[in-house]
């Protein structure tokens, strides 16, 4: 095993270990949420994941952005087959190890990869133009100032560099493989003698700017090779700190989607039980309470902090692509109100990250005196929501901002008794009269009486 292989293995093990460590922290953070059962209807869940995450069905509702995203997505998935070859070459010290097994078909595969690489480059350029030149409004909302914008641009530049390194590596390699075997042997580069039958489809247009000296070409090929694989390993470890972690989480997030009809809200079982008891004609209003040891523990209602949300809602926050389609569709946001569904998800993730860092530094029971409600999300944002589900419908990875909004509203009403003033009269009427109207139940049928 040569020195190059040893160095490569050290980088590979270090990158994978660091990635695993950061992903484990994210999983730990997600599992801080309350339990919710999403193990039912497995076949329907699998179909949803294949349609929405793998098939990109909700992305293409906006054709230009959707098609460009499909190019990047397909390129990312398929070109990673080539990464497997690079990893094997790096470990074994070989050169294009799959060529021996695939023969001439190997170069057909590489040509296909190069077409995908070119499509990725075109798509990235289009996305850069959309963000930097066209100034599409949803990319420039208040919550996108600073890091969120830089994060989106960083990933686009990284993809450009990775594809450029891939094409330059192929161009230098093709130029080397076209040199006489004797010249390669004299330069100690016999491993490049793979009998290239035709130029690579895309990278051949770069060979004209490359030197013709074998040693210089080998140095360019090795530099691009290292830049490509180290860039991929760096990209891998950038993901857990970026909104682009949705590349990984989109699949489980869509699998665990809420399959109930949109608009169906969950009931709190304790409240439901009390209401059913009130309406039960056989219930004894004077019955003695159950012994203390048999009573159910007192529940809190709604959510004040991220640990009051379910693990699926916390997974939603890490899966958010920050594309802004939810906010663009939100009628409250369109009319100038403070609510942005995208900000709800970003704030949830930021608070969850903060809680995770507190656990790392001070232990699980540490209380920093902050909460998701008020410190990150204000009541004004929550009460601006019309519960129309437009944000849920628009999300390309089936995120549900509305469920978080409703849980925090529940907390405000049932724990803090702090609904908007406009709702107080309705709540009082419901409590006293069993209906939102301010007249007694005995008078309900007066409208039907004859004059």
DRENDODREN-343793 format. One record per residue (C-alpha): residue number from 1; residue in three letters; x, y, z. Coordinates in Angstrom, 3 decimals. Layout:
REM residues N
n;res;x;y;z
NUM;ALA;X;Y;Z $
...
//
This chain:
REM residues 451
n;res;x;y;z
1;UNK;0.000;0.000;0.000 $
2;UNK;1.480;3.316;-1.099 $
3;UNK;1.670;6.588;0.812 $
4;UNK;-1.133;8.067;-1.305 $
5;UNK;-3.491;5.248;-0.336 $
6;UNK;-2.655;5.667;3.352 $
7;UNK;-3.311;9.421;3.204 $
8;UNK;-6.586;8.814;1.355 $
9;UNK;-7.778;6.217;3.897 $
10;UNK;-7.008;8.599;6.775 $
11;UNK;-9.057;11.368;5.117 $
12;UNK;-11.898;8.952;4.311 $
13;UNK;-12.130;7.505;7.834 $
14;UNK;-11.898;10.968;9.410 $
15;UNK;-14.618;12.405;7.151 $
16;UNK;-17.000;9.487;7.701 $
17;UNK;-16.425;9.539;11.478 $
18;UNK;-17.056;13.285;11.683 $
19;UNK;-20.194;12.971;9.563 $
20;UNK;-21.491;10.128;11.741 $
21;UNK;-20.839;12.157;14.886 $
22;UNK;-22.763;15.184;13.608 $
23;UNK;-25.640;13.089;12.242 $
24;UNK;-25.886;11.291;15.608 $
25;UNK;-26.352;14.658;17.301 $
26;UNK;-29.116;15.574;14.878 $
27;UNK;-30.840;12.255;15.532 $
28;UNK;-30.489;12.868;19.277 $
29;UNK;-32.065;16.293;18.880 $
30;UNK;-34.972;14.942;16.832 $
31;UNK;-35.680;12.245;19.405 $
32;UNK;-36.077;14.917;22.111 $
33;UNK;-39.601;15.324;20.719 $
34;UNK;-42.714;13.596;21.992 $
35;UNK;-43.708;10.222;20.616 $
36;UNK;-46.085;9.995;17.662 $
37;UNK;-47.034;6.825;15.815 $
38;UNK;-46.213;6.897;12.117 $
39;UNK;-45.811;3.163;11.534 $
40;UNK;-49.248;2.502;10.034 $
41;UNK;-50.178;2.145;6.328 $
42;UNK;-46.664;1.141;5.319 $
43;UNK;-47.397;0.600;1.622 $
44;UNK;-49.018;4.025;1.331 $
45;UNK;-46.057;5.592;3.102 $
46;UNK;-43.627;3.899;0.735 $
47;UNK;-45.589;5.127;-2.284 $
48;UNK;-45.600;8.655;-0.859 $
49;UNK;-41.831;8.590;-0.385 $
50;UNK;-41.208;7.235;-3.892 $
51;UNK;-43.552;9.778;-5.456 $
52;UNK;-42.586;12.906;-3.510 $
53;UNK;-38.937;12.413;-2.505 $
54;UNK;-37.598;10.069;-5.169 $
55;UNK;-39.940;11.132;-7.963 $
56;UNK;-39.778;14.886;-7.163 $
57;UNK;-43.505;15.164;-7.930 $
58;UNK;-44.072;18.380;-5.975 $
59;UNK;-40.910;20.075;-7.231 $
60;UNK;-42.047;20.159;-10.857 $
61;UNK;-45.187;22.142;-10.050 $
62;UNK;-42.895;25.083;-10.842 $
63;UNK;-41.537;23.759;-14.157 $
64;UNK;-38.269;25.689;-14.648 $
65;UNK;-37.016;25.402;-11.076 $
66;UNK;-38.376;21.871;-10.854 $
67;UNK;-36.624;20.581;-13.978 $
68;UNK;-33.336;22.235;-12.987 $
69;UNK;-33.628;20.688;-9.536 $
70;UNK;-34.278;17.267;-11.095 $
71;UNK;-31.070;17.625;-13.129 $
72;UNK;-29.067;18.374;-9.986 $
73;UNK;-30.808;15.640;-8.022 $
74;UNK;-30.288;12.959;-10.693 $
75;UNK;-26.711;14.099;-11.226 $
76;UNK;-26.032;13.965;-7.485 $
77;UNK;-27.444;10.438;-7.190 $
78;UNK;-25.936;8.860;-10.315 $
79;UNK;-22.526;10.535;-10.330 $
80;UNK;-22.026;9.094;-6.842 $
81;UNK;-21.550;5.734;-8.597 $
82;UNK;-18.386;7.302;-9.986 $
83;UNK;-17.447;8.348;-6.439 $
84;UNK;-17.504;4.684;-5.441 $
85;UNK;-14.864;3.998;-8.091 $
86;UNK;-12.750;6.902;-6.841 $
87;UNK;-12.924;5.569;-3.276 $
88;UNK;-11.843;2.096;-4.408 $
89;UNK;-9.020;3.587;-6.480 $
90;UNK;-7.914;5.655;-3.492 $
91;UNK;-7.847;2.648;-1.167 $
92;UNK;-6.334;0.145;-3.588 $
93;UNK;-3.994;2.509;-5.414 $
94;UNK;-5.560;1.537;-8.768 $
95;UNK;-6.743;3.697;-11.658 $
96;UNK;-10.323;3.433;-12.945 $
97;UNK;-10.823;0.040;-11.354 $
98;UNK;-14.252;-0.515;-12.974 $
99;UNK;-12.746;-0.384;-16.473 $
100;UNK;-11.482;-3.953;-16.261 $
101;UNK;-14.979;-5.261;-15.539 $
102;UNK;-16.937;-3.069;-17.974 $
103;UNK;-14.512;-2.868;-20.899 $
104;UNK;-15.562;-0.489;-23.683 $
105;UNK;-18.974;0.013;-22.025 $
106;UNK;-17.104;1.791;-19.227 $
107;UNK;-16.549;4.816;-21.456 $
108;UNK;-20.249;4.920;-22.376 $
109;UNK;-21.000;5.176;-18.656 $
110;UNK;-18.457;7.964;-18.197 $
111;UNK;-19.960;9.836;-21.161 $
112;UNK;-23.366;9.602;-19.469 $
113;UNK;-21.882;10.930;-16.229 $
114;UNK;-20.362;13.836;-18.127 $
115;UNK;-23.708;14.746;-19.675 $
116;UNK;-25.198;14.779;-16.186 $
117;UNK;-22.299;16.900;-14.942 $
118;UNK;-22.946;19.433;-17.713 $
119;UNK;-26.665;19.525;-16.855 $
120;UNK;-25.755;20.131;-13.217 $
121;UNK;-23.518;23.031;-14.247 $
122;UNK;-26.292;24.549;-16.379 $
123;UNK;-28.809;24.150;-13.549 $
124;UNK;-26.478;25.706;-10.994 $
125;UNK;-25.903;28.708;-13.270 $
126;UNK;-29.680;29.115;-13.663 $
127;UNK;-30.149;28.980;-9.881 $
128;UNK;-27.374;31.527;-9.342 $
129;UNK;-29.043;33.854;-11.846 $
130;UNK;-32.385;33.416;-10.074 $
131;UNK;-30.854;34.357;-6.725 $
132;UNK;-28.362;37.040;-7.738 $
133;UNK;-29.904;38.656;-10.838 $
134;UNK;-33.636;37.973;-10.980 $
135;UNK;-34.200;38.674;-7.248 $
136;UNK;-37.189;36.374;-6.866 $
137;UNK;-39.080;37.751;-3.815 $
138;UNK;-39.257;34.524;-1.793 $
139;UNK;-35.446;34.351;-1.747 $
140;UNK;-35.184;37.783;-0.164 $
141;UNK;-37.593;37.699;2.775 $
142;UNK;-36.370;38.913;6.159 $
143;UNK;-35.640;35.438;7.482 $
144;UNK;-33.248;34.863;4.547 $
145;UNK;-30.816;37.598;5.521 $
146;UNK;-27.295;36.527;6.402 $
147;UNK;-26.414;32.852;6.770 $
148;UNK;-29.476;31.347;4.985 $
149;UNK;-28.585;33.193;1.781 $
150;UNK;-24.882;32.411;2.091 $
151;UNK;-25.732;28.766;2.747 $
152;UNK;-27.767;28.544;-0.459 $
153;UNK;-24.993;30.197;-2.480 $
154;UNK;-22.256;28.105;-0.865 $
155;UNK;-23.812;24.866;-1.999 $
156;UNK;-24.202;26.139;-5.567 $
157;UNK;-20.539;27.171;-5.739 $
158;UNK;-19.468;23.838;-4.237 $
159;UNK;-21.433;21.960;-6.894 $
160;UNK;-19.770;24.014;-9.622 $
161;UNK;-16.312;23.244;-8.237 $
162;UNK;-17.072;19.529;-7.920 $
163;UNK;-18.353;19.243;-11.483 $
164;UNK;-15.447;21.304;-12.847 $
165;UNK;-12.955;19.059;-11.022 $
166;UNK;-14.701;15.974;-12.418 $
167;UNK;-14.560;17.243;-16.002 $
168;UNK;-10.955;18.473;-15.735 $
169;UNK;-9.926;15.124;-14.232 $
170;UNK;-11.540;13.312;-17.163 $
171;UNK;-10.002;15.674;-19.723 $
172;UNK;-6.489;15.186;-18.366 $
173;UNK;-7.054;11.454;-18.083 $
174;UNK;-8.303;11.240;-21.675 $
175;UNK;-5.259;13.159;-22.910 $
176;UNK;-2.979;10.773;-21.013 $
177;UNK;-4.724;7.682;-22.323 $
178;UNK;-4.204;8.873;-25.887 $
179;UNK;-0.412;9.061;-25.455 $
180;UNK;1.678;6.115;-26.642 $
181;UNK;2.117;3.385;-24.066 $
182;UNK;5.899;3.711;-24.360 $
183;UNK;5.796;7.397;-23.455 $
184;UNK;3.611;6.651;-20.442 $
185;UNK;5.929;3.837;-19.348 $
186;UNK;8.995;6.093;-19.641 $
187;UNK;7.265;8.640;-17.370 $
188;UNK;6.235;5.945;-14.870 $
189;UNK;2.555;6.393;-15.765 $
190;UNK;1.712;2.989;-17.207 $
191;UNK;-1.544;2.817;-15.216 $
192;UNK;-3.037;5.451;-17.562 $
193;UNK;-2.702;3.193;-20.635 $
194;UNK;-6.364;2.105;-20.866 $
195;UNK;-6.778;2.174;-24.677 $
196;UNK;-9.341;4.975;-24.968 $
197;UNK;-11.379;4.315;-28.100 $
198;UNK;-13.061;7.752;-28.324 $
199;UNK;-12.762;11.102;-26.588 $
200;UNK;-14.974;11.637;-23.550 $
201;UNK;-18.171;13.317;-24.707 $
202;UNK;-17.916;16.611;-22.777 $
203;UNK;-14.423;16.887;-21.302 $
204;UNK;-12.778;16.489;-24.731 $
205;UNK;-13.430;20.184;-25.276 $
206;UNK;-11.103;20.969;-22.351 $
207;UNK;-8.137;18.990;-23.653 $
208;UNK;-7.114;21.816;-25.963 $
209;UNK;-6.195;24.055;-23.034 $
210;UNK;-4.158;21.356;-21.294 $
211;UNK;-0.406;20.734;-21.809 $
212;UNK;0.684;17.703;-23.813 $
213;UNK;3.484;16.643;-21.491 $
214;UNK;2.671;13.371;-19.716 $
215;UNK;4.006;14.441;-16.315 $
216;UNK;2.102;17.739;-16.420 $
217;UNK;-1.101;15.977;-17.453 $
218;UNK;-0.689;13.438;-14.639 $
219;UNK;-0.245;16.255;-12.114 $
220;UNK;-3.409;17.988;-13.366 $
221;UNK;-5.349;14.711;-13.279 $
222;UNK;-4.193;13.918;-9.729 $
223;UNK;-4.908;17.469;-8.524 $
224;UNK;-8.441;17.352;-9.973 $
225;UNK;-8.919;13.820;-8.590 $
226;UNK;-7.991;14.917;-5.057 $
227;UNK;-10.009;18.133;-5.378 $
228;UNK;-13.069;16.155;-6.469 $
229;UNK;-12.999;13.503;-3.742 $
230;UNK;-11.902;15.828;-0.924 $
231;UNK;-14.574;18.275;-2.054 $
232;UNK;-17.179;15.527;-1.798 $
233;UNK;-15.988;14.564;1.696 $
234;UNK;-16.059;18.230;2.727 $
235;UNK;-19.537;18.587;1.212 $
236;UNK;-20.644;15.522;3.174 $
237;UNK;-19.610;17.183;6.436 $
238;UNK;-21.089;20.523;5.433 $
239;UNK;-24.549;18.969;5.083 $
240;UNK;-25.365;18.603;8.827 $
241;UNK;-24.808;22.350;9.278 $
242;UNK;-26.785;23.310;6.195 $
243;UNK;-30.353;23.378;4.972 $
244;UNK;-29.107;20.929;2.340 $
245;UNK;-29.338;18.134;4.887 $
246;UNK;-32.752;17.690;3.263 $
247;UNK;-30.860;15.691;0.607 $
248;UNK;-30.800;12.910;3.193 $
249;UNK;-33.856;13.648;5.350 $
250;UNK;-36.316;14.156;2.486 $
251;UNK;-36.744;10.383;2.198 $
252;UNK;-37.626;9.518;5.822 $
253;UNK;-39.522;12.778;6.185 $
254;UNK;-41.864;11.973;3.314 $
255;UNK;-42.187;8.363;4.453 $
256;UNK;-43.420;9.541;7.867 $
257;UNK;-45.809;12.095;6.350 $
258;UNK;-49.154;12.751;7.971 $
259;UNK;-51.514;10.672;5.841 $
260;UNK;-54.678;12.037;7.405 $
261;UNK;-56.742;14.554;5.407 $
262;UNK;-55.353;18.077;5.599 $
263;UNK;-57.252;20.120;8.126 $
264;UNK;-57.920;17.232;10.521 $
265;UNK;-56.434;18.314;13.838 $
266;UNK;-55.475;16.068;16.705 $
267;UNK;-57.455;15.980;19.933 $
268;UNK;-55.950;16.095;23.385 $
269;UNK;-57.185;12.850;24.938 $
270;UNK;-57.504;14.298;28.423 $
271;UNK;-59.675;17.186;27.245 $
272;UNK;-61.684;14.875;24.986 $
273;UNK;-62.393;12.580;27.935 $
274;UNK;-63.609;15.452;30.102 $
275;UNK;-65.912;16.754;27.362 $
276;UNK;-67.338;13.279;26.740 $
277;UNK;-67.995;12.951;30.478 $
278;UNK;-69.830;16.305;30.493 $
279;UNK;-72.139;15.120;27.707 $
280;UNK;-72.690;11.657;29.200 $
281;UNK;-76.227;11.599;30.711 $
282;UNK;-75.261;8.651;32.928 $
283;UNK;-72.200;10.340;34.395 $
284;UNK;-72.407;11.164;38.121 $
285;UNK;-71.377;14.811;38.606 $
286;UNK;-70.878;14.157;42.312 $
287;UNK;-68.687;11.085;41.917 $
288;UNK;-65.527;11.087;43.999 $
289;UNK;-62.278;11.436;42.076 $
290;UNK;-60.148;8.349;41.567 $
291;UNK;-57.401;7.687;44.100 $
292;UNK;-54.319;9.761;43.435 $
293;UNK;-52.230;6.759;42.403 $
294;UNK;-54.825;5.853;39.730 $
295;UNK;-55.165;9.342;38.277 $
296;UNK;-53.475;10.135;34.994 $
297;UNK;-50.531;12.518;35.259 $
298;UNK;-51.400;16.147;34.584 $
299;UNK;-50.622;16.979;30.994 $
300;UNK;-49.465;20.229;29.538 $
301;UNK;-51.442;21.466;26.586 $
302;UNK;-49.822;22.505;23.349 $
303;UNK;-46.171;23.406;22.880 $
304;UNK;-44.034;26.113;24.425 $
305;UNK;-40.626;24.741;23.478 $
306;UNK;-39.244;22.257;20.980 $
307;UNK;-39.366;19.376;23.474 $
308;UNK;-43.166;19.776;23.564 $
309;UNK;-43.364;19.027;19.834 $
310;UNK;-43.316;15.542;18.310 $
311;UNK;-40.192;13.985;16.841 $
312;UNK;-41.810;14.222;13.385 $
313;UNK;-42.290;17.977;13.762 $
314;UNK;-38.636;18.271;14.768 $
315;UNK;-37.630;16.151;11.766 $
316;UNK;-39.654;18.567;9.618 $
317;UNK;-37.483;21.433;10.843 $
318;UNK;-34.267;19.678;9.798 $
319;UNK;-35.833;18.673;6.461 $
320;UNK;-36.763;22.239;5.499 $
321;UNK;-35.208;23.236;2.170 $
322;UNK;-35.800;26.956;2.839 $
323;UNK;-37.142;27.202;-0.710 $
324;UNK;-39.886;29.556;0.470 $
325;UNK;-42.718;27.987;-1.511 $
326;UNK;-44.760;27.770;1.697 $
327;UNK;-44.278;31.472;2.453 $
328;UNK;-44.981;32.457;-1.161 $
329;UNK;-48.342;30.638;-0.963 $
330;UNK;-49.272;31.906;2.512 $
331;UNK;-52.221;34.363;2.293 $
332;UNK;-51.258;35.979;5.598 $
333;UNK;-47.744;36.678;4.342 $
334;UNK;-49.076;37.952;1.017 $
335;UNK;-51.150;40.565;2.838 $
336;UNK;-48.150;41.849;4.784 $
337;UNK;-48.690;40.049;8.079 $
338;UNK;-45.741;38.877;10.131 $
339;UNK;-46.271;35.153;9.556 $
340;UNK;-43.838;33.218;7.366 $
341;UNK;-44.231;29.410;7.497 $
342;UNK;-40.616;29.054;6.375 $
343;UNK;-39.489;31.159;9.347 $
344;UNK;-41.523;28.928;11.679 $
345;UNK;-39.521;25.928;10.500 $
346;UNK;-36.187;27.765;10.550 $
347;UNK;-36.840;29.067;14.069 $
348;UNK;-37.793;25.585;15.248 $
349;UNK;-34.545;24.175;13.874 $
350;UNK;-32.471;27.027;15.343 $
351;UNK;-34.016;26.542;18.779 $
352;UNK;-33.546;22.772;18.564 $
353;UNK;-29.891;23.264;17.676 $
354;UNK;-29.541;25.604;20.661 $
355;UNK;-31.117;23.015;22.989 $
356;UNK;-28.775;20.346;21.600 $
357;UNK;-25.731;22.538;22.213 $
358;UNK;-26.912;23.171;25.780 $
359;UNK;-27.144;19.407;26.313 $
360;UNK;-23.606;18.938;24.980 $
361;UNK;-22.236;21.612;27.302 $
362;UNK;-24.364;21.342;30.441 $
363;UNK;-26.291;18.059;30.393 $
364;UNK;-29.834;17.109;29.466 $
365;UNK;-31.581;18.846;32.376 $
366;UNK;-30.064;22.278;31.754 $
367;UNK;-32.591;25.122;31.479 $
368;UNK;-31.340;28.186;29.645 $
369;UNK;-34.483;30.179;30.458 $
370;UNK;-35.477;30.445;26.802 $
371;UNK;-38.219;28.824;24.745 $
372;UNK;-39.393;28.554;21.167 $
373;UNK;-42.462;30.642;22.012 $
374;UNK;-41.685;34.332;22.483 $
375;UNK;-37.885;34.019;22.167 $
376;UNK;-38.059;32.763;18.584 $
377;UNK;-41.700;32.837;17.446 $
378;UNK;-44.096;35.549;18.574 $
379;UNK;-47.834;35.195;19.267 $
380;UNK;-48.461;37.743;16.507 $
381;UNK;-47.016;35.317;13.961 $
382;UNK;-49.081;32.426;15.284 $
383;UNK;-52.415;34.229;15.298 $
384;UNK;-51.869;35.549;11.762 $
385;UNK;-52.279;32.000;10.441 $
386;UNK;-55.595;31.262;8.703 $
387;UNK;-55.076;27.453;8.973 $
388;UNK;-55.697;27.163;5.226 $
389;UNK;-52.997;24.488;4.733 $
390;UNK;-51.544;26.267;1.688 $
391;UNK;-48.056;25.961;3.185 $
392;UNK;-48.473;22.220;3.757 $
393;UNK;-49.708;21.683;0.215 $
394;UNK;-46.848;23.713;-1.292 $
395;UNK;-43.949;22.050;0.521 $
396;UNK;-41.921;19.812;-1.816 $
397;UNK;-40.969;17.433;1.039 $
398;UNK;-44.314;17.289;2.922 $
399;UNK;-43.352;19.514;5.864 $
400;UNK;-46.266;20.619;8.074 $
401;UNK;-45.678;24.099;9.579 $
402;UNK;-49.364;24.359;10.487 $
403;UNK;-49.136;21.567;13.064 $
404;UNK;-46.447;23.491;14.959 $
405;UNK;-48.473;26.700;14.781 $
406;UNK;-51.552;24.957;16.167 $
407;UNK;-49.653;23.345;19.055 $
408;UNK;-48.231;26.710;20.078 $
409;UNK;-51.669;28.303;19.805 $
410;UNK;-53.004;25.600;22.112 $
411;UNK;-50.360;26.464;24.654 $
412;UNK;-51.249;30.136;24.527 $
413;UNK;-54.952;29.418;25.027 $
414;UNK;-54.958;26.492;27.435 $
415;UNK;-51.839;27.131;29.500 $
416;UNK;-51.475;30.909;29.478 $
417;UNK;-55.104;31.928;28.794 $
418;UNK;-53.733;34.379;26.284 $
419;UNK;-55.843;34.234;23.120 $
420;UNK;-56.414;37.393;21.084 $
421;UNK;-59.075;39.667;22.562 $
422;UNK;-61.352;38.960;19.616 $
423;UNK;-61.553;35.285;20.593 $
424;UNK;-62.276;35.776;24.291 $
425;UNK;-65.963;36.559;23.746 $
426;UNK;-66.375;33.439;21.603 $
427;UNK;-64.600;31.222;24.153 $
428;UNK;-66.773;32.604;26.958 $
429;UNK;-69.940;31.968;24.959 $
430;UNK;-68.859;28.401;24.155 $
431;UNK;-68.100;27.762;27.823 $
432;UNK;-71.381;29.224;29.101 $
433;UNK;-73.805;28.514;26.251 $
434;UNK;-72.271;25.601;24.374 $
435;UNK;-72.136;27.698;21.204 $
436;UNK;-70.192;30.741;19.962 $
437;UNK;-73.306;32.945;20.048 $
438;UNK;-74.101;35.058;23.102 $
439;UNK;-77.587;33.805;23.911 $
440;UNK;-78.678;30.884;26.097 $
441;UNK;-79.328;27.405;24.774 $
442;UNK;-83.036;27.714;25.603 $
443;UNK;-83.385;30.437;22.984 $
444;UNK;-81.734;28.565;20.122 $
445;UNK;-84.941;27.534;18.368 $
446;UNK;-86.696;30.891;18.581 $
447;UNK;-85.716;31.602;15.004 $
448;UNK;-88.121;28.815;13.944 $
449;UNK;-91.108;30.161;15.872 $
450;UNK;-93.915;31.730;13.856 $
451;UNK;-94.417;35.481;14.095 $
//
